[in-house]
Amino acid sequence: MSWLTDYVRPKLRGLLQRDVPDNLWTNCESCGQMMLVKEMERSQKVCPHCGHHMRATAKERLAWTFDEGEYTTIELPKMPVDPLGFKDSKRYADRLKDARNKSHLDEGLVVAHGRIQGQKAVVAVMAPEFLLGTMGAGVGEAFVAACRLAVLQKAPLVIYTASGGARMQEGAVSLMQMPRTTIGVQMLQEAGLPYVVVFTNPTTGGVSASFAMLGDIHIAEPNALIAFAGPRVIQDTVREKLPEGFQRSEYLREHGMVDIVAKRSELPELLGRILGMLTRQKTAPDVAA
């Protein structure tokens, strides 16, 4: 009995009670189904059960978009850390420091250049992992830097939007980024360069009210929330029940504000095709001349 008690039983108990690593499984935030983390990563963070597109980091977007995942990021202009000396429950400067440590990014927008399906392109990606992708002076300056780089390289600009709107810790400074980014889009138009916007979930507030709605082509991932004010705010204001799927990608496509709704896995090929067509169209008169 001592052999069974001292040796066999502990071995069996160890097999039955073996700890499972916390990072082995995850749940879909839409349908709640469990999936292996490795399976989720292989599917580019798209749920294999319901097709829900989960939130992705800026670096993941860049790796998925560029050919062979190869790209070069640029150093962004340095902006004042805390222009208003803002403080609520925590100093804004401390929030920025924490966001930089957790995300390993300097700001809520990453700019890179490379090739998409062989087409030269500049790509800017808003980072939801950095203060929910909110737009402050740093993001506004980074977007203008992306526009300048596109003009310098004579390349189209693609931007992935993902934002909770203006960064209110910067007050009016954040709101001033709306006209500032609009000027960046105008630079692209004057240079005759394509500007393609890819909406991801969510794209709201001052971002949707400025450069996100000024693209030559608007693409959206499935079921992405694209809005200025959220549906609950609108419903409380108008006191009426909103249509099914209101402010989602498919609804906006039906009403003419989005051109294409595409799955994440389809985006590189789709972008390459669109950039190829737009680039040829823009350059055709010069070639003829």
Secondary structure, DSSP 4 states (H G I P E B T S, - for coil): -HHIIIIIHHHHHHHHTPPPPTTSEEE-TTT--EEEHHHHHHTTSB-TTT--B----HHHHHHHHSGGG-EEE-PPPP--S-TT--BSSSBHHHHHHHHHHHH--SSSEEEEEEEETTEEEEEEEE-TTTGGG-B-HHHHHHHHHHHHHHHHHT--EEEEEEE-SB-GGGTHHHHTHHHHHHHHHHHHHHTT--EEEEEEEEE-HHHHTTGGG--SEEEE-TT-BB-SS-HHHHHHHHTSPPPTTTTBHHHHHHTTS-SEE--GGGHHHHHHHHHHHHHHHHHHHHHH-
